[in-house]
Amino acid sequence: MSKEFKGTITSQYKPSSIYVTFKYLLGKILYFWNVSIKNGNLRLFKRNSILYSNPLNHFLFYVKVEIKKQLLFRKNKYFELPDPTDSYVYMPLHLIPESTTFVKAPFYINELNIIEQISKSLPIGWKLYVKEHQAMLGERSLDFYKKVKKFPNVKLVQFNYYDDPKPWIQNAKGVITITGTGAYEAAMLGKKAIIFGDVPFKLLNGIFRISSFEELPSLIASFGTIDNIQSCAAYIAATKSIGMDINLKFLMSEGEAILSGDKKRSDKYQEGIDNLLEFYEKAYMKHKI
């Protein structure tokens, strides 16, 4: 697991304790009390329910999410354990909505439809292993899981069977993802992958960017190991030569705190902003028409 996701829901493989969940929901109660009652936004909701959400319904949504999380992190009827005898294609689901799908692959955001098309394209005897994204746990409808499980050659696998996505890829015939870095990881592990959007790592040998579902059967049938060490090495070298080490998560959280008046602009923050500006300026000057 990349250090980028350390401490986030993406790196969580065990359910939160009841105490942590209760504390989180208590924080939501205080938040809605401050926003709706203390700051008077409840009156705005009564005047315009389109622009302002019902605070009670909003809070109940978080309660439902946490209940479903507690269910899905444990053994349940929706997720299955992997079978070591299965020949499978690995498909990690996305966090939706997000720019990685809505911007880079706007015509391929219906994951259920993609699963159906892959199911129709698999060689006889192969399975499609679908793994949920941790950040979608509790937020995605349980009805989605029920529909996925109706496909006879598709398994919705227990996402926390491994505490790292690497074994899923290593044991797979190949990887299919809309635009996820699972394809990049597959290439680094010598496996082929299919993507549906334009991402930088589509330059790697063994990663195929398709524009029609009709391409799926032949590309999936070609899945297997690939010797692309030189391609991966060249990609990493190019990335290091033109890229910059910028902590976007820090800049976003720090910038939000500065705008809200909770923090003052620090030298570290300013340095990060300057580096980000320099990066964009270089890219613009290099590629402007």
ABEGO torsion letter per residue (X at the ends): XBAAABGBAAABABBBBAAAAAAAAAAAAAAAAAAAAAAGAAAAAAABAAABBBAAAAAAAAAAAAAAAAAAABBBAABBBBBAABBBBBBBBBBOBBAAAAAABAAAABAAAAAAAAAAABBBGBBBBBBBBAAABGABBAAAAAAAAABAABBBBBAAABABAAAAAAABABBBBAABAAAAAAAAAGBBBBBABBBAAAABBGBBBBABAAAAAAAAAABEBBBAAAAAAAAAAAAAAABBBBBAAAAAAAAAAAAAGABBBBAAAAAAAAAAAAAAAAAAAAABX
